[in-house]
Amino acid sequence: MRKFVLSNIFIFIFIFGACNCGSSQKNTVMDDTYDFSTNIIHHNMQYDTNDVKVDEEDKRIIEKALCRIEIVLFYKSLKFKDKTLLMGIEGSGFFPFETEDKLFFLTAGHITVGLSEIPKVILAPTKDDPKETIYILDKLEYRIWNTHNEKDVVTFSSKEVKVVAEEFFNGIDFGILSFEKRDGLNLRATPVRWGTTKNLESGDMLYLFAEPSYMGKFLTKGYVINPGSLNSDVASKFSIKPENIFYMSNDLTHGSSGGPVFAIGKEDGKLYLIGIAVMYNIHPGMVFKIATKIDHVIEALQKYE
């Protein structure tokens, strides 16, 4: 297990993949000018129920492009000057777009929305003082893992990263972060084929690409269980519109949220991006494994031009 050796206090809280959305609503207007809609070619096709003809080169390229994002928060103790409390937000995603000076990271919206809800002051006990002591937010940084080698992690300061698109309501759960390019940066965008869920049917085969915490790159095969049906009580609790999501049988775990979900083109065996993975913990032992339909992501991106 990787450890953040910054002090003798270590706390890392996995916020995501266990999200209680409630009735939260969040939109963030884009700061940078980038015409997402003209850089997306929307393919309309039927999907396959098995991977006999899947394009293995497609799988290799997408798996290589997959990243894990860690947003690390550093809190300083007011009482113990040498104490640092560490908290973190993590998820999966990849860079589908880039410009001359920026890279754009696509992930789940409940990851990016957490940034606007970060507490500036927290109370927590320490081993030196079992009573609660005050910690104040000192800084935050973004870490991108493109391999499982700690030497390859790329760290960005908060000044180098912006939330440029964000949706977190009605089952449209995605976010886009922009990262400033710099000399020697070994990260590149990986264009993908943007599919549609209009032709998605129960039984269609799915590939989920994710990188859960400390597990390395994680590819699971599964199937569409139901392209748009949800218990009314659950839909109300999480403010989800059934038509905006689909169920899948793929394994998800903490850190899988934000991972891209692909279906297999029946005609060409190519992989088509059709969803963004999201995991909701209803209560212990009951998890909903769903994905935001990519059609709604593309539609929402039209206003971020």
Summary of the structure (lengths in Angstrom):
residues: 305
radius of gyration: 19.5
end to end distance: 41.0
largest distance: 64.7
contacts: 1005
relative contact order: 0.23
helix: 15%
strand: 40%
